[in-house]
Amino acid sequence: MTPSAERPAWASALAALCAATVVFTIARDVLIPEVRAVEVWLGFELRGWLALATAPVHYALFSAAAWGYWRCRAWVWPWAAVYAFYIAISHLIWNLHSPNGEGLRAGLLQLGLFSVPAIALLFAKPPPKT
C-alpha cells in the first residue's frame, strides 16, 4: 500500500469518494427496487434485465478507481478523465433523449459542469515514485 504520507490528500479523497460511490450504489440497488431496474449508459436508460446485468460494471469501475487512487497508480488519472468526460457527454445525451431530461439548455449546462472535473483530472499527475 502506498503510505499516506506519499499520497496527496486529494488522491485519498478521490479514493474515498469512489469507494463511497460503490457502497452507495450497491445499497441503493439492493434497497430500492425502482432504482435497481434502471441503469444509464452513454445517456440512454437501460431497464429490466439489461440494467441488472450492467449494474456490476458500474461497481467494478468505481472499485478499480478507488484502488487506483489509493495506490496512486499512474493509469487512474487519464482513465478517470476519460470517464468524467463520458459522464459529461452522457448528461447531454440523456437530457436530449430521455423523457425525464430537460432539453438542450440543461444538457449543455450539465456538460459544462461535469467537464470541469474532467479537465482537472486530465491535467492531474500522480505523485512521483520514490
Secondary structure, DSSP 8 states (H G I E B T S, - for coil): ---TTTS-HHHHHHHHHHHHHHHHHHHHHHH-HHHHTEEEETTEEEETHHHHHHHHHHHHHHHHHHHHHHTT-TTHHHHHHHHHHHHHHHHHHHHHHSTT---HHHHHHHHHHHHHHHHHHHH-------
